[in-house]
Each structure stands twice: as structure tokens, then as C-alpha cells.
Amino acid sequence: MPARCQFPQICQSVQVAKVVHIQSLWMGILKNLIITGILVYLCFALVCDKRYQRKETLISSVHTKVKGIAEVREEILENGKEVHRVFDTADYTFPVQGNSFFVMTNFLKTKGQVQGLCPEHPTRRTLCSSDQGCIKGWLDPQSKGIQTGKCIPYKLQPPKTTCEVSAWCPTEAPEEPPQPALLNSAENFTVLIKNNIDFPGHNYTTRNILPDLNITCTYHKTENPQCPIFRLGDIFQETGDNFSEVAIKGGIMGIEIYWDCNLDSWFHHCRPKYSFRRLDDKNTSESLYPGYNFRYAKYYMENNVEKRTLIKVFGVRFDILVFGSTLKYVSFVDEFHIRMVGEQLLGRSLQDVKGKEIPRPLMDFTDLSRLPLSLQDPPPIPGQPEEIQLLSEEEAPRSSSSPSWCQCGNCLPSQLPRSHQCLEELCCRKKPGACITTSEPFKQLILSRRALQFLLLYQEPLLKLDADATNNQLRHCAYRCYATWRFGSKDLADFAILPSCCRWRIRKEFPKSEGQYSGFKSPY
């Protein structure tokens, strides 16, 4: 008879697991392959793709110093003599707000102005034949003063009469800036850019000036890419522009600083990359207000009378754009969300990347009321419910030139260099189906010439839509309309990448005369 246990809590049954050994070569290989695959993915995610890292946008401050001397020849109108003057930094640089600096390259002067009554300079708006053509107290933003109600002679041959104004006299006469520019030698000026950045989440601060900087260096794209001292003429050469031409009426140039930082202790690097981009309209003949200029005055006393010299300044404004974390957004017509693509994913085809899924913002329909769309609702058929025409999910026939990654059959190969072609390998669909360019909203919102012209004139009522420039303006307006339509929010649309099929359909409707398109421009 077995002994009875006197301690039930201790004398409990014990379960022993059984191990079964399966003698199979294929099962062993499969097991090892699975383990190896998991290890390879972990190595890729942690090391190659750096999924362990926390991405953070930098905080930046910029300070600039421009150096250079220029000799300017000015003609004194009273006696016709030329005066040679030396301009230094205090003469040709002006403080501006934000990360920008301005360099004067040309100017016009109106000397000896005093407060008083005088005729306005003759224009179509100021010419008059009698006092009835002038209104006392009337002024507008284009006027140089306040009208007194009198029509008086202006000292010109042949004689002309204009409205008298209370203003700084004599009033400024519209003139073309001197050619060549008075400070054409400004292309030899140099600018030192000091850029401090901070990653607050990582408690890391650095700057673009290295401790062993040679102060005599000058930036060169290949020979000296880390030098923060830039020759102004070299900046324009990088963008393919001529400094002497821009200096006449002025312009706007962007200096982009992209920080490529990896704060891992075993692979630490954080160095800036410089690039340049012309920001204003290069074609001054198509611009409403070409170049870049402003006015300022120098005041002085003469014989107890306050006078001033009015100076209209032309020059180049340099905007310094600093960034270290860039996100792009893509949208597929057969998905309800938007994909956020980080810079670490832009090395492969955009059609294949997953990115981070974010909700699509609700569309703001208030702007659609301004579009003159000629959409007529068809008369309803009695007894039948209304139907909404949906985009077909049937696979569309593929074009012979359509690349393999295209799902709608209307995409075309990229014209970018091989290293950047992945940035344009994007279709409107994630899975095979009909192209969004065949939909009615695309035709009415994106390809309607009348709607796009209305939007351009709504934004700028005095815009000149001449024959040569119209296609370029309509094409870029169509790009913006598509991005706003598909991404809902303007904040996302500014960083949106358009599908290849949509870009080429827009280009076909509004072609460029040369047939060459710049394509997507990577910010780094």
C-alpha cells in the first residue's frame, strides 16, 4: 500500500514536456532559413536602414558677412563731370529680416528733393489738359503725392501739362537702370556664412565653420566643398546664370544648406552640403515686375531746409535655406491614406516603398466655388436612382513605352540621370487598374485651360498670359492643382511627388517648346 502524502501542496503532480526529434533534412534547412532571414532583416533594419534611430528636425541660426570694395563712376548732372567713388560694405549691403542678406548692384538717384508743390512726371495717368482733369485731394498707390486740383506745365520739350501734387519735389522720373550695372564688380565680393544648428532632442549642437578653417579659402563644389566663404559670381555660375545680366535689375538667389547628420558614436558624421537655386523669374520679359529693387532716402539739412536724396536700389537678395530632415508624400488613387516617405527611403523606386501611412486630410471645397467649370448636370430619369461614375478597376491596356513598375499603363520612363530616376518611378495606382488621368475630375480640375487661366488671373489680376509663356504658367498651375486635389492640405501638397502618368499627361496638354523638363528636384 503506497504511503500517503501528508503535505498536499508539495506532493503535486509534475508535468514533463516531451521533445520529439524529427530526422528531416528539408525541415532543418527550412528552420535555418527562417532564422537566417530574421537575422538578415534585423541587421538591415538596425544597421542599413537605421530604424533604431530617432529622426529629428534641426533648429538653425544664420549670420553672414559680405566683404569687397567697388569703384563706381557717377555723373553729376549740373556740370556733366564724372565722380569716382569707392563703395565698401556699409554702402552696398542692407539689413533684411530672416536668413537673408542683400547686395546692391545698381541704383538710380533723385537728388535735392524738398517738400513742396510740383508737377508729377508725365504719364498716361498724370497728363491733363485743364484743372478739371485733376481732383483735389486725390491719390493712389502709384502717385508720387496728393493732387492739389491744378493742371500746370511740366518742364519738357514739347510742352506737357500734368497734375500738380504736394510731394517731395522734384518727383522721381521713371528711368531704366544703367547698363552695365554700376556695381558690376560685385561678382568678386565674398560672403562668409556662419550656420549654427541644434538637435534639441539629442542635445547636440554644431556649426559649419570647422576649427581648422583656412580663412583664405573659397567654396568650390569638388575641390573645397566645406568652405563657408562664397564668391558671389561663383554662386551664379553654379546655377547657369550670368551675374552681369542679373546685376542690372536684380534678382533673388537661394543658398541651400542641407545637413547630413548621423549621430551614432561609432559612425558619427555631421557635415553641411551646399547647393544653389535661382528663386526669381529668370525671364524678365515675361515677368510683371522683373528683378528686385526697393527705395530708400538719405536726409540732410541745407540752408535750414530739410532735403533728401531718393535712391532706387537694384540688387540681389540671397535667401539662405537650412534643412536637415526632408519628407515627401505620395498618394495612390486606390488607397484611402497618404504615404509619408523619408529621405532614407528615396534610394529605391517610389512605387515600391511603403513609407508611413497617414490619414488623408479632409478636402476644403471652398476654393472650388471660384472655378468656372462648365459642368451641366444631366436631367434625371424618372424612376431610376442616380449613379456616380466610378474609376474602373479593370486593368488598362499597357503602352509599349510603359515601364515595368507602371500599374495604369500611361507612365513614361524618367528623363533624370540614372542616380535620380527612382524619384520619378511612381504611378497613380498601387495595383493594376484604370489611370486617374482618364477620370472626369482630372479633366475638369487639372486639364481645363479655362479653369487654370481663371486661377492664374485670380491670383494675379495683371498677369500677362502671352503666347510664349502661357503653356509654362498653365503647366505649373496644373501641377499645383493636382497636388492640392489629391493631398487635400497645402502643407502636404508642397512636398508632394506627382505620379509619372499625371505629369506626362499635363505636359502633353501644355507642352514646353524645347521639350526638355527639369523633373523632380531633390533638395539634397
Salt bridges, closest charged atoms under 4 A:
ASP49 OD2 - ARG51 NE 2.57
GLU56 OE1 - HIS202 ND1 2.68
GLU71 OE2 - HIS84 ND1 3.31
GLU74 OE2 - ARG85 NH1 2.55
GLU74 OE1 - LYS109 NZ 3.16
GLU120 OE2 - ARG125 NH1 3.97
ASP140 OD2 - ARG125 NH1 3.65
GLU172 OE1 - ARG295 NE 2.88
GLU176 OE1 - LYS249 NZ 3.71
ASP234 OD1 - ARG231 NH1 2.80
ASP241 OD1 - ARG278 NH1 2.96
ASP241 OD2 - LYS282 NZ 3.98
GLU256 OE2 - ARG277 NE 3.71
ASP260 OD2 - HIS269 NE2 3.82
ASP260 OD2 - LYS273 NZ 3.82
ASP280 OD1 - ARG278 NE 2.44
GLU302 OE2 - LYS307 NZ 2.58
ASP319 OD2 - ARG317 NH2 2.87
GLU335 OE1 - HIS337 NE2 3.22
GLU335 OE2 - ARG339 NH2 2.66
GLU357 OE2 - HIS337 NE2 3.42
ASP367 OD1 - ARG370 NH2 2.97
GLU393 OE1 - ARG429 NH2 2.54
GLU424 OE1 - ARG503 NH1 3.68
ASP494 OD2 - LYS490 NZ 3.37
GLU509 OE1 - ARG505 NH1 3.13
